Structure formats: C-alpha cells, structure tokens
C-alpha cells in the first residue's frame, strides 16, 4: 500500500488564504483515530508537494494539471485591490479595472490570479512574494490585486481593500494525485462534499438497527384488527343475537 493507506495519519496540504478549519473539525469527529496533519505550502509549490507524496491531498488554487491530478472545485474567491487607507479607492465599495488603469500595480512572483500582467502601470520590479508586495503598498509604491482571503491574511491597520468587479477570480479546489485515490482521500472527499456519516461512500457508517421489534409489530397488527372481520355484512356469524330476539317475540304467541 502507498500514500495515506500506509500511514496512520492523513496529511492535508493547504495554500495561503485557504482556511481548512471546518473540514478538519468534521474529520476529527468522524475519524478520531486517524490524526489529520496540516501541511502549509506556498501556492506555487502545492503541485510538487502532492506529486512527491509529501501530502495525501491539498486545498489548492486552480488550475492544476488534470493529467496528473484529480480536483474538486470548492468555491470561487472575489478579487480585491489592496491600497492605503487614504487612497481614492476607498470612496466606493466596488471598483473596476478601468478606474484603476492609471495606478502603479505591484505584481508579485507568487501571484495566483490568471493573467500575464495586471492592468495598470507596472511597478519597477516584481516583489518576490505577496507579503512583500503588501509591504510595498504600505510604503505608497502602488496597489495590489489579490484574492480576498489573501488581503485578510496580510491585513494591516494602514491598508484597506475593495472588491474589483471585473478582475479574474481564484478558484479553490481539493486536489490529489489521480493514481493515489486512497480510502482516506475518499473519506475527505466525502467531508468536503457534505456527505453524511451514513453515506454509502463512507467507511464508518452507523450500524443498522435490529429489525426484530419492527417485525413483531407487523405480525401482531392483524390480530388486533381481526374482530372487525365481517362487520360489513351486519350479521352475527353465530346467530346468537338473532336467536335472542326471536325468543322474545315468540312468548305472546305461545299464550
């Protein structure tokens, strides 16, 4: 056996901005004997981590190589622009790329949005990481486009962000090597898809309840209904009622 089948733990990689807490809690409730180990990885390294087998599955950002990995899309994140708190962008709740076309835009090397170059005036150099780019925004060098979760992750009191209505968005997915779909991977798939613990796809269903009592009720029910048999005829099968009435009517004629 390979992967999580040979391991007493389930290793889940996750990229910055993704919060796996809800799924981890459900895992711990359903499989308390199989520890779930979280493996934080940079977004650009997630595929290599899964390919090497350093994690059984990962919460990653699409796209992934579908010839190597299976993937289940989980949700799509809005894209926001990060800017200083006194920037003109704060005058509106939402902005468009056209409205920011004259701004200097920072484009970090680990950018996760699907574009070659974001609209706007490119900065003199590309920061190595999104965290570095946020520092440059705080210094007044330019603005930055990121998924909303990354803006929250790198939040600073001197910065703010606004939704960009027409920017590319980021899709988050559960992904794993297609040739390593283990039983534990299937268990986690069931959790992210919202399957119940009694699902036929799960490995820990609640045992079926004995049906002995139910059968006893079904055999007793006809016995309780039996006295009602023949009610529609209006006759007593033994003729006892009719005989009694006939005796009372016959006494006057006997005299």
C-alpha positions as a LaTeX table, in Angstrom:
\begin{tabular}{lrrr}
\hline
Residue & $x$ (\AA) & $y$ (\AA) & $z$ (\AA) \\
\hline
Unk1 & 0.00 & 0.00 & 0.00 \\
Unk2 & 1.08 & 3.58 & $-0.61$ \\
Unk3 & 0.06 & 7.06 & 0.46 \\
Unk4 & $-2.32$ & 7.50 & 3.36 \\
Unk5 & $-3.22$ & 3.77 & 3.40 \\
Unk6 & 0.28 & 3.03 & 4.72 \\
Unk7 & 0.24 & 5.93 & 7.14 \\
Unk8 & $-1.54$ & 6.33 & 10.49 \\
Unk9 & $-2.23$ & 9.95 & 9.57 \\
Unk10 & $-3.88$ & 11.91 & 6.78 \\
Unk11 & $-1.71$ & 14.75 & 5.51 \\
Unk12 & $-3.56$ & 17.72 & 4.06 \\
Unk13 & $-1.62$ & 20.46 & 2.28 \\
Unk14 & $-3.16$ & 23.92 & 2.03 \\
Unk15 & $-2.10$ & 27.14 & 0.36 \\
Unk16 & $-2.11$ & 30.65 & 1.88 \\
Unk17 & $-5.54$ & 32.16 & 2.31 \\
Unk18 & $-7.38$ & 28.83 & 2.46 \\
Unk19 & $-8.94$ & 28.00 & 5.83 \\
Unk20 & $-9.42$ & 24.24 & 6.35 \\
Unk21 & $-10.69$ & 24.50 & 9.96 \\
Unk22 & $-14.30$ & 23.45 & 9.24 \\
Unk23 & $-13.29$ & 20.29 & 7.39 \\
Unk24 & $-10.62$ & 19.43 & 9.95 \\
Unk25 & $-13.21$ & 19.62 & 12.73 \\
Unk26 & $-15.55$ & 17.23 & 10.89 \\
Unk27 & $-12.65$ & 14.86 & 10.20 \\
Unk28 & $-11.72$ & 14.77 & 13.89 \\
Unk29 & $-15.33$ & 13.97 & 14.80 \\
Unk30 & $-15.68$ & 11.15 & 12.27 \\
Unk31 & $-12.19$ & 9.65 & 12.32 \\
Unk32 & $-10.77$ & 10.39 & 15.78 \\
Unk33 & $-8.27$ & 7.53 & 15.46 \\
Unk34 & $-6.69$ & 8.95 & 12.29 \\
Unk35 & $-4.91$ & 12.25 & 13.00 \\
Unk36 & $-5.13$ & 14.89 & 10.29 \\
Unk37 & $-1.83$ & 16.71 & 9.82 \\
Unk38 & $-1.94$ & 20.12 & 8.14 \\
Unk39 & 0.90 & 20.92 & 5.73 \\
Unk40 & 1.08 & 24.64 & 4.82 \\
Unk41 & 2.68 & 25.18 & 1.40 \\
Unk42 & 3.20 & 28.15 & $-0.95$ \\
Unk43 & 0.68 & 28.10 & $-3.79$ \\
Unk44 & 3.39 & 27.63 & $-6.40$ \\
Unk45 & 4.76 & 24.54 & $-4.61$ \\
Unk46 & 1.48 & 22.73 & $-3.92$ \\
Unk47 & 1.64 & 20.56 & $-7.05$ \\
Unk48 & 5.21 & 19.42 & $-6.30$ \\
Unk49 & 4.28 & 18.56 & $-2.70$ \\
Unk50 & 1.41 & 16.36 & $-3.88$ \\
Unk51 & 3.44 & 14.82 & $-6.70$ \\
Unk52 & 6.21 & 13.81 & $-4.27$ \\
Unk53 & 3.69 & 12.27 & $-1.89$ \\
Unk54 & 4.52 & 14.70 & 0.92 \\
Unk55 & 0.76 & 15.17 & 1.39 \\
Unk56 & $-2.20$ & 12.91 & 0.60 \\
Unk57 & $-4.37$ & 15.73 & $-0.74$ \\
Unk58 & $-4.33$ & 19.50 & $-0.86$ \\
Unk59 & $-6.55$ & 22.55 & $-0.76$ \\
Unk60 & $-5.05$ & 24.39 & $-3.72$ \\
Unk61 & $-5.80$ & 27.08 & $-6.27$ \\
Unk62 & $-6.80$ & 26.09 & $-9.77$ \\
Unk63 & $-5.67$ & 25.34 & $-12.39$ \\
Unk64 & $-3.89$ & 22.02 & $-11.80$ \\
Unk65 & $-2.51$ & 19.50 & $-14.29$ \\
Unk66 & $-5.57$ & 17.31 & $-14.91$ \\
Unk67 & $-3.42$ & 14.60 & $-16.49$ \\
Unk68 & $-1.79$ & 14.06 & $-13.11$ \\
Unk69 & $-4.26$ & 15.34 & $-10.51$ \\
Unk70 & $-7.92$ & 14.93 & $-9.74$ \\
Unk71 & $-9.65$ & 18.05 & $-8.45$ \\
Unk72 & $-12.99$ & 19.04 & $-6.95$ \\
Unk73 & $-13.78$ & 22.76 & $-7.14$ \\
Unk74 & $-14.95$ & 24.07 & $-3.76$ \\
Unk75 & $-15.54$ & 27.80 & $-4.14$ \\
Unk76 & $-14.54$ & 30.93 & $-6.05$ \\
Unk77 & $-12.98$ & 33.94 & $-4.36$ \\
Unk78 & $-13.61$ & 37.55 & $-5.27$ \\
Unk79 & $-10.58$ & 39.62 & $-6.22$ \\
Unk80 & $-9.84$ & 42.83 & $-4.33$ \\
Unk81 & $-7.46$ & 45.74 & $-4.68$ \\
Unk82 & $-5.26$ & 46.48 & $-1.66$ \\
Unk83 & $-4.47$ & 50.16 & $-1.15$ \\
Unk84 & $-3.55$ & 52.64 & 1.61 \\
Unk85 & $-6.47$ & 53.75 & 3.78 \\
Unk86 & $-6.31$ & 57.31 & 2.42 \\
Unk87 & $-6.37$ & 56.16 & $-1.22$ \\
Unk88 & $-9.13$ & 57.39 & $-3.52$ \\
Unk89 & $-10.28$ & 53.77 & $-3.94$ \\
Unk90 & $-11.89$ & 53.93 & $-0.51$ \\
Unk91 & $-14.60$ & 56.28 & $-1.81$ \\
Unk92 & $-16.53$ & 53.32 & $-3.27$ \\
Unk93 & $-17.48$ & 49.83 & $-2.14$ \\
Unk94 & $-16.56$ & 48.33 & $-5.53$ \\
Unk95 & $-14.28$ & 49.43 & $-8.33$ \\
Unk96 & $-13.43$ & 48.35 & $-11.88$ \\
Unk97 & $-10.08$ & 47.80 & $-13.57$ \\
Unk98 & $-10.68$ & 50.81 & $-15.82$ \\
Unk99 & $-10.97$ & 53.07 & $-12.79$ \\
Unk100 & $-7.51$ & 51.95 & $-11.65$ \\
Unk101 & $-5.83$ & 51.99 & $-15.07$ \\
Unk102 & $-3.51$ & 54.86 & $-14.16$ \\
Unk103 & $-2.28$ & 53.29 & $-10.90$ \\
Unk104 & 1.10 & 51.66 & $-10.40$ \\
Unk105 & 0.34 & 47.95 & $-9.89$ \\
Unk106 & 2.54 & 45.52 & $-7.97$ \\
Unk107 & 2.72 & 42.04 & $-9.49$ \\
Unk108 & 4.36 & 39.55 & $-7.08$ \\
Unk109 & 6.10 & 36.46 & $-8.45$ \\
Unk110 & 3.73 & 34.22 & $-6.48$ \\
Unk111 & 0.60 & 35.89 & $-7.91$ \\
Unk112 & $-2.29$ & 33.39 & $-8.06$ \\
Unk113 & $-4.57$ & 35.30 & $-10.45$ \\
Unk114 & $-4.85$ & 34.12 & $-14.03$ \\
Unk115 & $-3.24$ & 36.92 & $-16.01$ \\
Unk116 & 0.17 & 37.58 & $-17.51$ \\
Unk117 & 0.22 & 41.18 & $-16.33$ \\
Unk118 & $-2.46$ & 43.01 & $-14.35$ \\
Unk119 & $-3.85$ & 46.18 & $-15.94$ \\
Unk120 & $-2.24$ & 49.44 & $-14.89$ \\
Unk121 & 1.29 & 50.81 & $-14.80$ \\
Unk122 & 3.73 & 48.04 & $-13.83$ \\
Unk123 & 5.99 & 48.70 & $-10.86$ \\
Unk124 & 9.77 & 48.96 & $-11.39$ \\
Unk125 & 10.28 & 45.37 & $-10.23$ \\
Unk126 & 8.19 & 42.41 & $-9.21$ \\
Unk127 & 8.17 & 41.61 & $-5.48$ \\
Unk128 & 9.12 & 38.03 & $-4.62$ \\
Unk129 & 6.00 & 37.31 & $-2.58$ \\
Unk130 & 2.54 & 38.69 & $-1.94$ \\
Unk131 & 3.66 & 39.55 & 1.59 \\
Unk132 & 6.48 & 41.68 & 0.16 \\
Unk133 & 4.01 & 43.35 & $-2.22$ \\
Unk134 & 1.76 & 44.27 & 0.71 \\
Unk135 & 4.73 & 45.95 & 2.37 \\
Unk136 & 5.31 & 47.96 & $-0.80$ \\
Unk137 & 1.66 & 49.04 & $-0.86$ \\
Unk138 & 2.05 & 50.27 & 2.72 \\
Unk139 & 5.08 & 52.27 & 1.57 \\
Unk140 & 2.99 & 54.04 & $-1.07$ \\
Unk141 & 4.66 & 52.40 & $-4.08$ \\
Unk142 & 1.49 & 51.09 & $-5.71$ \\
Unk143 & $-1.62$ & 48.95 & $-5.38$ \\
Unk144 & $-2.06$ & 45.18 & $-5.40$ \\
Unk145 & $-4.69$ & 42.76 & $-6.72$ \\
Unk146 & $-5.22$ & 39.58 & $-4.69$ \\
Unk147 & $-7.98$ & 37.12 & $-3.74$ \\
Unk148 & $-9.92$ & 38.45 & $-0.77$ \\
Unk149 & $-8.59$ & 35.77 & 1.61 \\
Unk150 & $-5.01$ & 36.91 & 0.97 \\
Unk151 & $-5.97$ & 40.51 & 1.69 \\
Unk152 & $-7.35$ & 39.32 & 5.02 \\
Unk153 & $-4.32$ & 37.14 & 5.70 \\
Unk154 & $-1.93$ & 40.07 & 5.22 \\
Unk155 & $-4.18$ & 42.70 & 6.82 \\
Unk156 & $-2.57$ & 45.85 & 8.17 \\
Unk157 & $-4.19$ & 48.73 & 10.01 \\
Unk158 & $-2.83$ & 51.23 & 7.49 \\
Unk159 & $-4.27$ & 49.38 & 4.48 \\
Unk160 & $-7.73$ & 48.58 & 3.17 \\
Unk161 & $-9.23$ & 46.74 & 0.20 \\
Unk162 & $-12.18$ & 46.95 & $-2.16$ \\
Unk163 & $-13.78$ & 44.40 & $-4.49$ \\
Unk164 & $-12.76$ & 44.63 & $-8.16$ \\
Unk165 & $-15.84$ & 43.62 & $-10.13$ \\
Unk166 & $-14.18$ & 42.66 & $-13.43$ \\
Unk167 & $-10.86$ & 41.14 & $-12.35$ \\
Unk168 & $-10.01$ & 37.44 & $-12.77$ \\
Unk169 & $-11.06$ & 35.36 & $-9.77$ \\
Unk170 & $-9.38$ & 32.50 & $-7.94$ \\
Unk171 & $-10.93$ & 29.02 & $-7.68$ \\
Unk172 & $-10.07$ & 26.89 & $-4.65$ \\
Unk173 & $-10.20$ & 23.10 & $-5.03$ \\
Unk174 & $-9.43$ & 19.86 & $-3.27$ \\
Unk175 & $-6.78$ & 18.07 & $-5.34$ \\
Unk176 & $-4.81$ & 14.83 & $-5.11$ \\
Unk177 & $-2.74$ & 12.59 & $-7.43$ \\
Unk178 & $-5.17$ & 10.64 & $-9.59$ \\
Unk179 & $-3.25$ & 7.38 & $-9.11$ \\
Unk180 & $-3.30$ & 7.76 & $-5.31$ \\
Unk181 & $-7.02$ & 7.90 & $-4.52$ \\
Unk182 & $-6.81$ & 6.11 & $-1.18$ \\
Unk183 & $-9.61$ & 5.30 & 1.25 \\
Unk184 & $-8.62$ & 8.24 & 3.44 \\
Unk185 & $-8.73$ & 10.55 & 0.43 \\
Unk186 & $-12.24$ & 9.23 & $-0.27$ \\
Unk187 & $-13.17$ & 9.99 & 3.35 \\
Unk188 & $-12.02$ & 13.59 & 2.97 \\
Unk189 & $-13.82$ & 13.92 & $-0.37$ \\
Unk190 & $-17.00$ & 12.89 & 1.42 \\
Unk191 & $-16.46$ & 15.58 & 4.04 \\
Unk192 & $-15.87$ & 18.45 & 1.60 \\
Unk193 & $-18.86$ & 17.32 & $-0.47$ \\
Unk194 & $-21.10$ & 17.36 & 2.57 \\
Unk195 & $-21.83$ & 13.64 & 2.73 \\
Unk196 & $-23.28$ & 12.39 & 5.99 \\
Unk197 & $-21.53$ & 9.85 & 8.17 \\
Unk198 & $-24.06$ & 7.23 & 7.00 \\
Unk199 & $-23.34$ & 7.80 & 3.31 \\
Unk200 & $-22.80$ & 4.66 & 1.25 \\
Unk201 & $-19.47$ & 6.13 & 0.13 \\
Unk202 & $-18.23$ & 6.48 & 3.69 \\
Unk203 & $-16.18$ & 3.86 & 5.56 \\
Unk204 & $-17.61$ & 4.42 & 9.02 \\
Unk205 & $-21.40$ & 4.14 & 8.72 \\
Unk206 & $-23.61$ & 3.81 & 11.74 \\
Unk207 & $-24.54$ & 0.12 & 12.22 \\
Unk208 & $-28.06$ & $-0.76$ & 11.10 \\
Unk209 & $-30.56$ & $-1.10$ & 13.92 \\
Unk210 & $-32.04$ & $-4.58$ & 14.62 \\
Unk211 & $-35.39$ & $-5.15$ & 12.89 \\
Unk212 & $-36.75$ & $-7.78$ & 15.28 \\
Unk213 & $-39.13$ & $-5.42$ & 17.06 \\
Unk214 & $-40.46$ & $-4.00$ & 13.83 \\
Unk215 & $-41.31$ & $-7.48$ & 12.58 \\
Unk216 & $-43.09$ & $-8.30$ & 15.83 \\
Unk217 & $-45.33$ & $-5.27$ & 15.40 \\
Unk218 & $-46.26$ & $-6.30$ & 11.88 \\
Unk219 & $-47.28$ & $-9.80$ & 13.00 \\
Unk220 & $-49.31$ & $-8.51$ & 15.95 \\
Unk221 & $-51.21$ & $-5.89$ & 13.99 \\
Unk222 & $-53.54$ & $-8.32$ & 12.14 \\
Unk223 & $-54.51$ & $-9.96$ & 15.47 \\
Unk224 & $-55.73$ & $-6.61$ & 16.82 \\
Unk225 & $-57.78$ & $-5.95$ & 13.69 \\
Unk226 & $-59.31$ & $-9.47$ & 13.48 \\
Unk227 & $-62.54$ & $-8.76$ & 15.47 \\
Unk228 & $-63.58$ & $-6.31$ & 12.76 \\
Unk229 & $-63.89$ & $-9.16$ & 10.20 \\
Unk230 & $-67.38$ & $-9.50$ & 8.73 \\
Unk231 & $-68.54$ & $-6.14$ & 10.02 \\
Unk232 & $-69.83$ & $-5.06$ & 6.62 \\
Unk233 & $-72.44$ & $-7.90$ & 6.47 \\
Unk234 & $-74.34$ & $-6.70$ & 9.51 \\
Unk235 & $-74.84$ & $-10.34$ & 10.69 \\
Unk236 & $-73.53$ & $-12.21$ & 13.70 \\
Unk237 & $-71.76$ & $-15.29$ & 12.34 \\
Unk238 & $-73.03$ & $-17.42$ & 15.23 \\
Unk239 & $-76.62$ & $-16.17$ & 15.02 \\
Unk240 & $-76.73$ & $-15.56$ & 18.80 \\
Unk241 & $-78.15$ & $-12.07$ & 18.51 \\
Unk242 & $-80.89$ & $-13.10$ & 16.13 \\
Unk243 & $-81.88$ & $-16.09$ & 18.32 \\
Unk244 & $-82.44$ & $-13.96$ & 21.39 \\
Unk245 & $-84.71$ & $-11.54$ & 19.60 \\
Unk246 & $-86.75$ & $-14.44$ & 18.20 \\
Unk247 & $-87.43$ & $-15.87$ & 21.68 \\
Unk248 & $-88.84$ & $-12.59$ & 23.00 \\
Unk249 & $-91.22$ & $-12.22$ & 20.07 \\
Unk250 & $-92.45$ & $-15.80$ & 20.39 \\
Unk251 & $-93.77$ & $-15.56$ & 24.00 \\
Unk252 & $-97.05$ & $-13.68$ & 23.23 \\
Unk253 & $-97.96$ & $-16.18$ & 20.53 \\
Unk254 & $-97.39$ & $-19.07$ & 22.97 \\
Unk255 & $-100.24$ & $-17.78$ & 25.18 \\
\hline
\end{tabular}
